[in-house]
Amino acid sequence: MGWECSKKQYTLYRLFNESFIQYFTQEKFKELDLYLHHPVRYIAMSTAKFLHHNPKTLDIFEYENDVKMRKLIYALTKVRYKYGKDIVIGGGELE
C-alpha cells in the first residue's frame, strides 16, 4: 500500500495573532489529513519573523483585525505574567 505524503509550506504576511494561528492550524490539519481512518503520526509547524517584518508586505485586508488582536494578545500576556499562565484560557482548552 503506497502512502502519500501530505506536506505543504505556506507563507503568510500577517501580524502575530494567537486566534489566527489556532484557526489556520485546524484548517490545514483538516486539509492535509488524507487518511481519516488512520492516526496522525507526526505534525510539524514552524513560525518565524513575527517581530521583524516589512510593513509594506502585510495583508492589508486583515491588518486592522490583526492590530486589534495583537493588542489583546499583549494585554493577555501581561495578565498571564502577573497571575499565572492558566488564569486566562481559550474556550477550546476547557474540559
N, CA, C and O of each residue as an XYZ file, in Angstrom:
380
protein
N       0.848     -1.172      0.000
C       0.000      0.000      0.000
C       0.892      1.233      0.000
O       1.707      1.413      0.905
N       0.744      2.073     -1.002
C       1.534      3.304     -1.074
C       0.904      4.422     -0.256
O      -0.308      4.633     -0.298
N       1.721      5.114      0.468
C       1.233      6.219      1.308
C       1.667      7.542      0.703
O       2.840      7.752      0.393
N       0.705      8.419      0.544
C       1.029      9.762      0.078
C       1.536     10.578      1.253
O       1.183     10.321      2.404
N       2.346     11.540      0.957
C       2.842     12.445      1.993
C       2.039     13.741      1.901
O       1.977     14.357      0.837
N       1.429     14.156      3.003
C       0.723     15.424      2.988
C       1.643     16.460      3.606
O       1.726     16.605      4.825
N       2.314     17.159      2.750
C       3.302     18.127      3.194
C       3.136     19.401      2.376
O       3.108     19.358      1.146
N       3.027     20.522      3.058
C       2.886     21.795      2.349
C       3.600     22.876      3.128
O       3.839     22.758      4.330
N       3.929     23.925      2.415
C       4.545     25.092      3.038
C       3.719     26.311      2.681
O       3.306     26.473      1.533
N       3.474     27.174      3.667
C       2.687     28.378      3.462
C       3.487     29.583      3.928
O       4.190     29.521      4.937
N       3.379     30.665      3.199
C       3.975     31.933      3.612
C       2.860     32.954      3.694
O       2.188     33.244      2.705
N       2.674     33.495      4.884
C       1.631     34.491      5.127
C       2.274     35.740      5.694
O       3.209     35.651      6.490
N       1.795     36.878      5.302
C       2.312     38.138      5.812
C       1.265     38.769      6.707
O       0.450     39.577      6.262
N       1.299     38.386      7.985
C       0.330     38.862      8.965
C       1.052     39.175     10.259
O       2.137     38.657     10.523
N       0.434     40.034     11.066
C       0.931     40.237     12.418
C       0.584     39.000     13.231
O      -0.393     38.309     12.939
N       1.387     38.722     14.254
C       1.115     37.540     15.069
C      -0.241     37.681     15.736
O      -0.577     38.725     16.294
N      -1.008     36.608     15.665
C      -2.363     36.614     16.185
C      -2.657     35.191     16.647
O      -2.775     34.283     15.824
N      -2.773     34.995     17.947
C      -2.938     33.660     18.504
C      -4.178     32.945     17.965
O      -4.119     31.758     17.646
N      -5.291     33.658     17.863
C      -6.509     33.007     17.379
C      -6.386     32.634     15.899
O      -6.914     31.606     15.476
N      -5.695     33.459     15.111
C      -5.498     33.114     13.700
C      -4.619     31.865     13.566
O      -4.891     30.998     12.735
N      -3.575     31.778     14.380
C      -2.696     30.604     14.321
C      -3.492     29.336     14.657
O      -3.325     28.305     14.006
N      -4.352     29.417     15.668
C      -5.173     28.257     16.030
C      -6.120     27.888     14.888
O      -6.243     26.716     14.532
N      -6.783     28.882     14.320
C      -7.713     28.637     13.213
C      -6.965     28.056     12.004
O      -7.396     27.064     11.417
N      -5.853     28.678     11.645
C      -5.069     28.247     10.488
C      -4.589     26.802     10.671
O      -4.646     25.997      9.742
N      -4.120     26.489     11.874
C      -3.635     25.140     12.163
C      -4.743     24.106     12.010
O      -4.532     23.049     11.414
N      -5.909     24.405     12.540
C      -7.030     23.465     12.428
C      -7.455     23.271     10.980
O      -7.723     22.146     10.560
N      -7.518     24.349     10.216
C      -7.919     24.244      8.808
C      -6.900     23.451      7.996
O      -7.283     22.632      7.160
N      -5.628     23.678      8.226
C      -4.597     22.961      7.477
C      -4.566     21.484      7.884
O      -4.305     20.616      7.051
N      -4.831     21.203      9.156
C      -4.898     19.799      9.590
C      -6.006     19.073      8.844
O      -5.806     17.965      8.346
N      -7.181     19.703      8.768
C      -8.303     19.090      8.044
C      -7.953     18.875      6.573
O      -8.298     17.848      5.988
N      -7.274     19.840      5.989
C      -6.907     19.759      4.568
C      -5.867     18.667      4.313
O      -5.938     17.964      3.305
N      -4.912     18.523      5.215
C      -3.796     17.624      4.972
C      -3.996     16.212      5.535
O      -3.191     15.324      5.257
N      -5.038     15.996      6.307
C      -5.309     14.674      6.867
C      -5.960     13.806      5.788
O      -7.184     13.754      5.671
N      -5.123     13.128      5.005
C      -5.600     12.354      3.858
C      -6.224     11.019      4.240
O      -7.086     10.509      3.524
N      -5.794     10.452      5.362
C      -6.247      9.119      5.755
C      -7.057      9.238      7.040
O      -6.512      9.124      8.138
N      -8.339      9.463      6.900
C      -9.201      9.764      8.038
C      -9.324      8.610      9.027
O      -9.625      8.837     10.199
N      -9.100      7.396      8.586
C      -9.257      6.235      9.465
C      -7.942      5.774     10.080
O      -7.897      4.733     10.735
N      -6.875      6.536      9.876
C      -5.568      6.200     10.440
C      -5.095      7.363     11.309
O      -5.351      8.522     10.984
N      -4.413      7.062     12.403
C      -3.949      8.137     13.276
C      -2.838      8.963     12.619
O      -2.054      8.455     11.817
N      -2.794     10.214     12.972
C      -1.708     11.082     12.502
C      -0.471     10.742     13.314
O      -0.530     10.665     14.541
N       0.635     10.541     12.643
C       1.870     10.124     13.310
C       2.791     11.297     13.637
O       3.534     11.242     14.617
N       2.752     12.336     12.843
C       3.722     13.414     13.029
C       3.167     14.709     12.471
O       2.657     14.741     11.352
N       3.266     15.771     13.245
C       2.881     17.114     12.794
C       4.012     18.056     13.160
O       4.506     18.027     14.287
N       4.419     18.879     12.230
C       5.438     19.890     12.500
C       4.930     21.226     11.981
O       4.382     21.313     10.882
N       5.117     22.249     12.773
C       4.703     23.588     12.363
C       5.741     24.561     12.880
O       6.198     24.460     14.019
N       6.100     25.488     12.044
C       7.098     26.462     12.440
C       6.632     27.847     12.025
O       6.023     28.022     10.970
N       6.922     28.812     12.855
C       6.579     30.199     12.551
C       7.829     31.035     12.729
O       8.720     30.686     13.503
N       7.886     32.144     12.005
C       9.086     32.983     12.084
C       8.775     34.424     11.716
O       7.757     34.727     11.094
N       9.669     35.284     12.114
C       9.679     36.697     11.732
C       8.437     37.472     12.155
O       7.927     38.299     11.398
N       7.952     37.204     13.366
C       6.817     37.972     13.846
C       7.253     39.338     14.358
O       6.471     40.288     14.327
N       8.476     39.444     14.822
C       8.938     40.714     15.366
C       9.557     41.613     14.311
O       9.490     42.837     14.417
N      10.151     41.020     13.307
C      10.839     41.800     12.282
C      10.198     41.527     10.929
O      10.502     40.527     10.277
N       9.333     42.400     10.524
C       8.680     42.223      9.236
C       8.636     43.568      8.529
O       8.760     44.620      9.156
N       8.467     43.518      7.272
C       8.369     44.724      6.470
C       6.903     45.128      6.408
O       6.097     44.393      5.837
N       6.526     46.280      6.982
C       5.109     46.670      6.991
C       4.483     46.761      5.595
O       3.260     46.696      5.466
N       5.291     46.909      4.567
C       4.754     47.001      3.209
C       4.210     45.661      2.724
O       3.449     45.624      1.757
N       4.583     44.565      3.373
C       4.172     43.249      2.891
C       3.011     42.648      3.667
O       2.602     41.522      3.385
N       2.468     43.380      4.644
C       1.363     42.833      5.427
C       0.089     42.750      4.602
O      -0.107     43.517      3.659
N      -0.755     41.829      4.962
C      -2.051     41.646      4.309
C      -2.954     42.818      4.687
O      -3.406     42.898      5.829
N      -3.225     43.723      3.757
C      -3.988     44.938      4.079
C      -5.446     44.649      4.412
O      -6.101     45.458      5.069
N      -5.957     43.517      3.973
C      -7.351     43.183      4.236
C      -7.558     42.680      5.665
O      -8.674     42.729      6.184
N      -6.506     42.204      6.291
C      -6.591     41.674      7.655
C      -5.838     42.532      8.660
O      -5.807     42.197      9.844
N      -5.232     43.629      8.220
C      -4.356     44.424      9.081
C      -5.080     44.983     10.305
O      -4.571     44.860     11.418
N      -6.248     45.590     10.131
C      -6.965     46.188     11.266
C      -7.331     45.124     12.305
O      -7.157     45.337     13.505
N      -7.827     44.004     11.849
C      -8.165     42.914     12.764
C      -6.913     42.391     13.464
O      -6.945     42.110     14.662
N      -5.816     42.259     12.728
C      -4.567     41.781     13.319
C      -4.041     42.750     14.376
O      -3.515     42.316     15.401
N      -4.177     44.050     14.141
C      -3.728     45.041     15.117
C      -4.562     44.930     16.395
O      -4.013     44.970     17.496
N      -5.876     44.792     16.258
C      -6.751     44.622     17.427
C      -6.377     43.354     18.203
O      -6.275     43.371     19.430
N      -6.176     42.272     17.478
C      -5.831     41.013     18.131
C      -4.456     41.092     18.791
O      -4.239     40.490     19.842
N      -3.528     41.828     18.182
C      -2.191     41.996     18.758
C      -2.285     42.716     20.102
O      -1.613     42.334     21.060
N      -3.119     43.759     20.172
C      -3.315     44.482     21.435
C      -3.908     43.553     22.492
O      -3.497     43.578     23.652
N      -4.873     42.736     22.084
C      -5.479     41.783     23.006
C      -4.447     40.776     23.501
O      -4.410     40.473     24.694
N      -3.613     40.256     22.614
C      -2.579     39.284     22.992
C      -1.609     39.904     23.993
O      -1.236     39.260     24.974
N      -1.193     41.163     23.751
C      -0.282     41.829     24.687
C      -0.938     41.987     26.054
O      -0.292     41.764     27.078
N      -2.212     42.369     26.083
C      -2.922     42.522     27.358
C      -3.033     41.175     28.081
O      -2.804     41.098     29.288
N      -3.381     40.121     27.350
C      -3.482     38.791     27.947
C      -2.128     38.297     28.453
O      -2.051     37.631     29.485
N      -1.080     38.621     27.734
C       0.266     38.222     28.151
C       0.627     38.876     29.477
O       1.214     38.236     30.350
N       0.276     40.153     29.629
C       0.540     40.846     30.900
C      -0.228     40.196     32.041
O       0.327     39.986     33.119
N      -1.499     39.875     31.814
C      -2.320     39.238     32.843
C      -1.749     37.868     33.191
O      -1.654     37.524     34.369
N      -1.367     37.081     32.189
C      -0.810     35.749     32.430
C       0.524     35.831     33.173
O       0.818     34.998     34.030
N       1.327     36.843     32.835
C       2.618     37.016     33.503
C       2.413     37.355     34.980
O       3.145     36.872     35.844
N       1.422     38.182     35.256
C       1.167     38.622     36.628
C       0.490     37.548     37.473
O       0.857     37.358     38.633
N      -0.507     36.833     36.903
C      -1.323     35.910     37.688
C      -1.109     34.435     37.362
O      -1.699     33.571     38.011
N      -0.294     34.139     36.392
C      -0.058     32.739     36.016
C      -0.638     32.439     34.646
O      -1.633     33.036     34.236
N      -0.012     31.516     33.948
C      -0.384     31.262     32.549
C      -1.781     30.670     32.396
O      -2.387     30.800     31.333
N      -2.303     30.023     33.432
C      -3.613     29.372     33.325
C      -4.766     30.253     33.768
O      -5.906     29.794     33.836
N      -4.482     31.520     34.072
C      -5.557     32.418     34.554
C      -6.552     32.733     33.431
O      -7.741     32.904     33.698
N      -6.095     32.808     32.210
C      -6.965     33.049     31.051
C      -6.706     31.948     30.046
O      -5.575     31.755     29.601
N      -7.765     31.217     29.684
C      -7.615     30.157     28.684
C      -8.704     30.301     27.626
O      -9.750     30.900     27.872
N      -8.447     29.754     26.468
C      -9.418     29.793     25.384
C     -10.528     28.776     25.604
O     -10.361     27.816     26.356
N     -11.645     28.986     24.954
C     -12.784     28.074     25.084
C     -12.459     26.665     24.657
O     -13.015     25.712     25.203
N     -11.576     26.511     23.697
C     -11.187     25.179     23.235
C     -10.364     24.412     24.237
O     -10.210     23.198     24.107
N      -9.824     25.099     25.247
C      -8.987     24.439     26.251
C      -9.788     23.945     27.451
O      -9.246     23.263     28.322
N     -11.084     24.288     27.502
C     -11.916     23.843     28.616
C     -12.218     22.357     28.500
O     -12.390     21.835     27.399
N     -12.278     21.699     29.611
C     -12.574     20.247     29.588
C     -13.968     19.991     30.078
O     -14.401     18.840     30.133
